[in-house]
Amino acid sequence: MVDTAQHQDAVVIGGGFYGAAIAIYLAKQRGLKKIVLIEKEPALLMRASFNNQARVHNGYHYPRSFTTAYRSRINLPKFVSNWPSAVKQDFTKLYAIARRNSKVTAKQFVRFCESIGSTIEPADTALRELFEPRLIENVFLVEEYAFDSKKLANWAETELKELGVQIYYNTRAVDIKNTENSALKVMTHCAKGKEQPIICDYVFNCSYSGLNQFEGDFPGTQTGLKQEITEMPLVLMPEPLNNLGITVMDGPFFSIMPFPTRNLHTLSHVRYTPHLHWTDQQGVDPYQKLKQYDKASRVDRMVRDVGRYIPAVLDAKYIDSLFEVKTILTKSEGDDGRPILFEKHSNLPGCYSILGGKIDNIYDALEKLDTEVFCQRAANIQSIQ
């Protein structure tokens, strides 16, 4: 347990991939010595970092957002280089273009991939025969990967321990305030009900869906956020699809991706994956809404629709579903882009809110942090009553 009478350099709120990676960055690249990581779950990377499609993007997904696509193409090789043991590459990845209701044609998709520098080539006959030709215009072989969140969590735990970052598990940050000494005070509640303040120079709010759920002087993010309760079914694919990842663009828009942590596949569908959505606001706890939500699976509807395009999917075996809150920047809904949120709160100097829409965005966040100057903003503070 941290001695709260001792002034901390930084508090990172959120033990998902972003929070853990940023805490490691602050200790390893920026030389901060006393860092506390606060995580409300009993382990790292248990929520959105685990309950997702586990895709390492290479740009193909975003033909309507060149910036997001290009940044994915730039970031993917970095991610593979930094976490090779957590990246699954030994599967065949296909993108198919629907004949109807697609917002991009096959020719447009090829030109788009060439413009961002992502590898693409026509799929062979055997792979094309998996698709219903009356509904699919063309099928392409691409380079895209999946990640194992358990292996990333093990990496993060090992790194944080070696760097001396102290972790509060089963603990929530509930309040962020200025102090008279130009420092910040983070009030925490642990699972046993104990309240504990932590005094620090900097706060990095990496709490994803909980970004706006703080009292005190925290102003909320200026960027509007949308919350969604989503379902990601886990299925056992039949033999013809067992070693494949498939995405159908761009209107019907569904994906089948390997999920390395469970040795299964996820199934996502633009119509059925989102169950419920609302505009984010302080006082409306997304995780309480998720807890109270009736998690009735829509996997049957997903399989029926996907089966029209890929008949072999009808033989998939449903195992269970991952339900989670997904957070989206409202300004990105029009083009499906996934920029990061990076905000400095002027009325709370030293406090940052950071959110990424996908795992490879971490490099965009770290590049932003590279431009920040960190120094000890308050010294010789022994305690706050």
N, C-alpha and C positions, 0 to 999 in steps of 0.2 A: 504494500500500500504506500502511496506517495505521501511524503511529509508535506502537508499543505502549508506549513509555516515557511517552507523553502520556496523562494520565487522560481517559477519555471520559465524557460525560454518560450515554449510554445505548447498549446493544447490543440490536438487534432481530434475533431468530433466525427466519429464514424470509422468503423474498422472493416469497411469493404475494401475493394482493390484500390480505389482512389485514395482513401484515407491512409491505408497502410503504405502505399507507394509514396505518398507525399511525406509522411513521417520519416520514411527511410531516406528520401531525397534531402529533407531538411537536416538530418543528422550526418549523412554521408557527403553530400555536395555543398551544403551551406554552413556546416560547422556548428549547428545548434547543439548544445550539450545536454540540456535538460528538457526532454520532450515527454508529454503524457498523451497517450491515445485512449480515447473513451469509446467503448463499444457496448451497446445495450444487449447484445447476444452473448452466449457463453463462449464463443469462438469467433475467429476472423472469417470474413467472406461467406457469411451464412445467408444473407438476404439477397438483394438484387444481383450481387456478384456471382451468386450460385444459381438463382432461379431465373435463368435467361437462356437464350438460344446457343450460348457458348461459341459464337462466331467471331473469328478474327477477320475483319472486313478488308477487302482489297479494292474497294471502290465501286464494284459492279452494282451494288444495291441502290445507288443514288444517281440515276441518270438525270434527275431534275434538280440536282444540287451539285454543280461542278466542284465547288470548294470542298464540300464534305467528301466527295468521291476522291478528289486528288489527294487530300490529306490522308485518307485511308490507304491509298496506294503508297504514299511516302512512309507511313507509319508501320505498315505490316512487316516489312523486312526488319525494322528495328525491334519490333515485338518478338519476332521469331528468333532473332539473335540474342535478345536479353533473357528469354524464357524458353529455350529450345525443348527442355524436358516436359514442359507443360503444354506444348503445342502438338496437336495431332495433325499430321500431314498425309498419312497413308490412306487416303480415300480419294475417290474421284468426285470432283465438284462440277456440276452442270448448272447452267442458266438456260431456261427455255422462254421463248417469247410467245405469248398467247395471240391467237389470230383475232379474237374479239375482245373489246373492252380494255385493251392495253394502251397505255399512254406513250408507248415507245414501240416502233417497229423493229424488226430484226436488223434492217440496214442502219437505222438510227442507233441501235444498241452497239453495233460493231464500230461505227464512227465514234461514238462516245467512249468506248473502251480504248480505242486507239488514241483519242485525245488526252486521256489521263495516263496512258502508258501501261495499262493493265493487259496481261497476256490473254488472248482469246483465239480459239480455233474451232472449226466445225466439229461436232461430235461424230463419231463413227456410226455406221448403220445399226449395229447391235444396241447402242445406247439410244439412238433415235427411236428404235422400235418399242421402247418402253412407254412412249408417249402416244396419245391419241392424235393422229395427224390432222383430223378435222378441226381440232381445237388449238393445236400448237403450230406456229409458223416455222420456227427453227429452234435448234438445240445447239448449245455451245459448250465446249470444254474450257474451263477456266482454272485459275489458281486461287484457292481460298481455303482457310484452315479453321479448326476448332480448338478451343482451349479447355484444359482440365482445371476447374476452379479449386479442387482439393489440393492439387500440386502447387498452384499459386498461393494458396493459404499456407501451406507448409513452408514455402519460400519466405513468405512475409513474416511468419512467426519466428523463423530462424534468424532472419536479418534483424528484426526489431530487437530480439534478445541480445544478439552480438553487439548491437549499437547502443544498448543500454536504454532503449525507449521503454518506459513503464506503461503497462496496459491495465486499464480498469475494464474488466469484463462485467457483464450484467449491470451496467451502469448507464444512466441517461444524463445528458447535459440538459438542463431545463431553463437556465437563466444566464444571460451574458450581460455584464454591466461594465461601465467605466468606473475607475476609482480616482480618488483625489491625487494619487501618485503617478498618474499617466499610465497606469497598468490596466489590465483587464481582469475581471473576476468571473469565473465560470462556476456556477453552482451545479452540483451533481447530486443525483439520487441513485443509490445502489439498490439492488433487488431486495435487500433486507430492510429498506426504508430509511437508511441513514443518509442525512444530508452532509455534503462536504464541499467547501469552496476550494477552488484552485486559482491562485494568482499567477498571471503570466504576462509576457510581452505581446504575444501573438495568439490568435485563435484562427484555426482553419476549419471551417464548417464544411465537412464532406459527408453530410448525413443523407444525401440523395433525396428520398421522398420526404424526409424530415427537415429539409433546409429551413423552413419558415416556422418551425414549432419551438420557438424560444421566447421567453419573456425577458423582462429587464429593459435594457437599452437597444436590444436588437431590432432593427427597423424593418426586417423582411427584405426580400430581394426586389430590386427594381424590375427585373425581368419577370414577366408573367409565366406561371407554370400551370400545366395541366396534369392531373393525376388520373391514372387508369388502373383498375384492377384487371389483371391479365391472367390468362391460363395458358400454360405451355405443357400439353400432353407429352408424356414419355411413352414411346411405343417400341415394340420389338418388330423390326422390319423383316419381311420375307426375303428369301435368299437373293432374288434379282436386285433388290434395293439395299442389301445389307451393308455394302461398302461404298455407298453413294451419299452425296449431299446434293439436293436439288432445290433450286429456286425458280418459280414461274413468275415472270414479270408481265406487266406492271399495271395493274388494275385488279385482275384476279388475285395476284400477289400472295402466294403461299410458299412455305419453305419446309424442307425436311433436312435436318442437320444432325450429324453425329453428336452425341452428348457423352464425351469421354468419361466423365466421373461415374456414370452408371452403366456404361457400355450399351447404351440404348440410342434411340433417335428422338429428337424433339420434332413436333409438328406444330407449325404456326400458320395462321390464316388471317388475312386482313379483316375479314368480317367477323370471325368467331373468337379470335384470341382476346380482343378487348371485351370485357364484360360490363364494366361500369366506369364512367368518367365524371370528373368535376373539376372546377377551377380551384387551384390550391389557395388556401388562406390560413392565416394564423388561427389557432383554436380548433381547427378541424383536423384531427390526427389521422393521417392516412392509414396508419397501421391498425388503429382501432376500427376503422371502416373495413379493412381487410379481415380482421378477426371476426367481425360480426356478419360478414357477407356469407350468404348461402352458396357454397362452392360446388354447385352442380356442374358437372363437366359437359362441354359441348363437343367432345371428341367425335361422337357419331356424325354430327353435321359436318365437321371438318373432313373426316374420312370419306363421306359420301361425295362431297364436292371435289376433293383432291382426286378421288378415284375416277372421276370423269376424264381427267387429264392423264393420270398415270394409273391404269387399271390394277396393277400389282399391289397398290396401296390397300386395296380392299381386303387383302389377306394379312394386313398388319395386326399385331396383338397389342391391345391397350394394356399398359401396366399401371400408371397413375398420372397425376397432374401436378405441376408446379404452379401454385397461385402466388402472385406477387403484385406489389404496387409499382407501376412504371411511371416515371416522371419525364415529361416532355416540355420543351420550351414552346409556348403557344405561337411565337412568331415563326416557328419552323414548320408548322403543320401544312402550309401551302405547298412547299417544295420537298417535304420529307427530309430536309437537311438535319444534321446532328452536330451543330457547333457546341462547343463547351460553354458553360456559364462560368464567368470569372468576374466576381464583383468585390470591390473594396468598399467598406461601409464608412462613409465620411464622418458620421456621427459616432462611430465606434472605431477609432483609429487602431490599426493593427488587426482588425477582424476581416477575414476573407470568406466568401462563400464560393464554392467550386463544385460544379457538376459536369459530368460527361455522359453523353448519350450512348457511348459504346466504349469498349475496353481500350481500343487503340488510340482513343482521344487523350489518353494519359500524357502523351508526349506534347500535345497542344497545351495542356495545363502546366506541365513542367517548363515549357518554353516561356509561358507567361511569368511563372515564378522566378525564372532566371533574370528577369528584368527588375525584380524587386530588391530593395536594399533592406537587409535585416540587421538590426543592432539592438543592444540592450537599452530599452526605452525607459526603464525605471530600475533603480539600483537600491540595494540595501533595504529591501522591504522584508521584514521578518514575519509579519502576520497581518491579517485583516480580520477584524472582529465581525 
